[in-house]
Amino acid sequence: MAVNFVRPILPKLSPDPWAIQFDAAGHLKHLLTIEGLGATWITRILDTAEGFMSVSDRDIKKVPLLRGRTVVNLFFEASTRTRTTFELAAKRLSADVLNINLSTSATTKGESLLDTLRNIEAMQADMFVVRHEQSGAAHFIARHVAPHVSVLNAGDGWHAHPTQALLDAFTIRRIKGDFAPLRIAIVGDIKHSRVARSQIHAFNSLNVGELRVIGPRTLIPNDIEPLGVRVFHDMREGLKDVDVIIMLRLQRERMEGGLLPTEQEFYRLYGLTEEKLKWAKPDAIVMHPGPANRGVEIESRVADGPQSVILEQVSNGIGVRMAVMALCMSAES
Amino acid sequence: MTSLPELNSIDQLLATCWQNLARAISQGELNNPLMVGIHSGGVWVAEALHERLALSEPLGKLNITFYRDDFNTLGLHPTVAPSQLPVDIDGRDIILVDDVLYTGRTIRAAMNELFDYGRPARIWLAVLFERDGRELPISAQTVGQRVVLSPRHQIHVDGPAPLTAHLVTREEIA
């Protein structure tokens, strides 16, 4: 099945499927995708996150902003890092947090998604953080929740992972400053990556100087160039003069057979080793959304090396998620 | 309202505050105080007072956005200047500085935030202007000028250099 990269399997909604993210007053209510946010909202989220970063440095790592609100982490797909950083973000805003891991819960007993939703709504939740293996799941939930509930997409199928893209943009801005002069390369399995999709939308909105994707033909969608990215199949060419290298996880569990000869072959061609890293600018930073497959897409010495900002990404993820939660929850009154 | 009160000049106001604080320090009411300004107006006033009092430790700055009680109705405004308290405030005397004391809600939020950093021995409130309209039992220990105004009017302090103050009506703000 051919997958449209620009707009994967989202159901036929209104002509503007991301308009649902805003309330009648034009305020951000749900975060489902980067599309439709524009530079204004993205910058606003990053600026707000900057304010929240200092909270994590204090003795009491909490502000009372969302006291009395309930955030429900609704994870239909396994995740450690994303779920824990969403949980910490909510807790640092003084919200109450409920973690529901649905892959092992009622859905296996035949309860429908809407039934699950209604039941959790009845517990007076104010926000759902949703991860689901189906593209469009968070949109679906946002269309059906009670009007006071906000929905954050924590990753849906191949479609989007907006908070990851925002925290990556935040990390780059903190280290490199302005986006305009930067060359950013996203490397690896672009095709199956919701992270790559969201990053491309975010970096284009922020007017990044040049955006590249690097990977084998089988892992790069055919219709990607109209999105404003340059496609490279050779690492040496693709990494030349690059300021930021984003390595993607090889999505082994999402890949039908035949797209890759072997992991060893992938590593030989596209795995980021110390040697290949030298092809980029000397001050290039290395990013990875995690969890990294060491020895598959990245060498341990690079992941733990001086140019890696992988752990900063994790810390920044808390501030960015606090910002998104606070902004979305402040829409309602 | 027929006549509006005259606001004193900024130099006069700062001099009044400074003299009052210097006296409190010399008489031992304030012991080796740490100064903390509330963003934005309070920081500008605090910078001016901090210099005149020649306090040795750096000025602290509070951004109370995350402690406001009107978050549900007014929403969140992005903040580019986060709180900075460079010195441990546990057991310290703190001079909390703001430009205008009005409803008292800002000061309540600032005190809540201070207590998330530590337990100060004393908080002393210094403001350039104190006006009527308190909604909480909060009062200032150091005041540049007391002003009575109709709810239609607000005192607008601008800065950092030059620091200016003038009266505006709500219609002008809208």
Interface residues (C-beta under 8 A of the other chain):
Chain A: H27 R44 D47 T48 E50 G51 F52 M53 S54 V55 R58 D59 I60 K62 V63 P64 L65 A326 L327 S330 A331 E332 S333
Chain B: N63 T65 F66 Y67 F71 N72 T73 G75 L76 P78 T79 V80 A81 P82 S83 Q84 N112 E113 D116 Y117 G118
